[in-house]
Amino acid sequence: MSQLEQLRAVMGRAGVDALWISDAANVRYLSGFTGGKDGKVLVTPQGETLYTDARYTVQAEQESRMPQFIARPPATLEHAAPGVAGLRVGFEAESLTVAELEQLREFWPQATLVGTAGVLSELRMIKTPAEVQAVRDAQALADRVFAQVRPMIRAGVRELDVALEIESLLRRAGAESAFEIIVASGPRGAMPHGVASERVIEDGELVTVDMGARLNGYNSDMTRTVAVGTPSPEMRRVYRAVLEAEEAAVQAVRPGVSGAELDALARGILTGHGLGEAFAHSLGHGVGLMVHEGPSLRGSSEDVLRPGMIVTVEPGAYLPDVGGVRIEDLVLVTDDGFEVLSRSEKEVV
Ligand SMILES: CSCC[C@H](N)C(=O)N1CCC[C@H]1C(=O)N[C@@H](C)C(=O)O
């Protein structure tokens, strides 16, 4: 089944006849168009159209797998109006602004507008072979860059300079950083999202580096915590506990296991080491066109792993004013288990 056929089946289950797609990643996923928020897709029982404006005429022709209509709103909405009259039209409640919804109401008076959530994320969770290759390529690049940068993570170097080097190597390789690079040294390691600061790394510290490459639209995500000199016995103990939790959770990845079960497994191990409270976020998430997408590996998640999903496994422990550790791998769910896509070495601390 093509992506559009699958989407129409999901739309049927969601109780809508047509879908107005405004989320940039979803627009790209369905049409191939990379113009971000300047593209919209309308899927009706009759067909599908990419709407974008004249700045993108050539780009849309080159990229789009579906017919295009080039205009700006409200001309785009006027063009679509006859095709949606009398239909229940879903819109993406998480990405459409209130102003845009008002405009749909004004120009599609004969449509019944229905807010939807996650219609496309159900499809995007399972990667096609081409998508798996794209994420694999992004991660392979990230691994190469990390290997190049690892020697510069030493006492006397600013976190910012480590991040700039990663960013520069990614850009030179034709990619970009998937998100603001996290380089959190010493006590800053207690911040799970401690993006690189001007802090100078000191001897005896752990440094958490969380980085990803975005290559051809697809992302990677990986964290390594590295030692500069010899960290304190307490932080070495924390490192080993996080590593144990991470490796156990990766080994448990397979079709049929739920995100909640994996989260509980890692959390249980950290709790056994007295670090349950210190694990301040979920175990992981899906990765693809977005760094954070489904499935979710958190306690409240109902997602169950299936072959073709790509998830992170990233337990951490964060001790305010002391430091922190996170170790993260990018993992493909295979027919009978898992494949770890991130290959960067994990240090023995
Ligand atoms: C801003 S992108 C951060 C990428 C990173 N690898 C990541 O996903 N992190 C860092 C620590 C927590 C985790 C995260 O943000 N998890 C989300 C899904 C959560 O809500 O737990």
The ligand as a Gaussian input file, in Angstrom:
#p B3LYP/6-31G(d) Opt

LIG

0 1
 C       16.001000      19.088000      21.918000
 S       16.323000      17.613000      21.137000
 C       17.106000      16.682000      22.427000
 C       17.571000      15.391000      21.936000
 C       17.873000      14.489000      23.080000
 N       18.568000      13.306000      22.701000
 C       16.605000      14.094000      23.801000
 O       15.683000      13.646000      23.169000
 N       16.565000      14.237000      25.143000
 C       17.607000      14.741000      25.983000
 C       17.241000      14.320000      27.366000
 C       15.811000      14.008000      27.350000
 C       15.456000      13.717000      25.930000
 C       14.142000      14.361000      25.640000
 O       14.065000      15.538000      25.323000
 N       13.093000      13.559000      25.790000
 C       11.732000      13.986000      25.645000
 C       11.074000      13.139000      24.579000
 C       10.990000      13.816000      26.955000
 O        9.944000      14.475000      27.083000
 O       11.411000      13.051000      27.817000

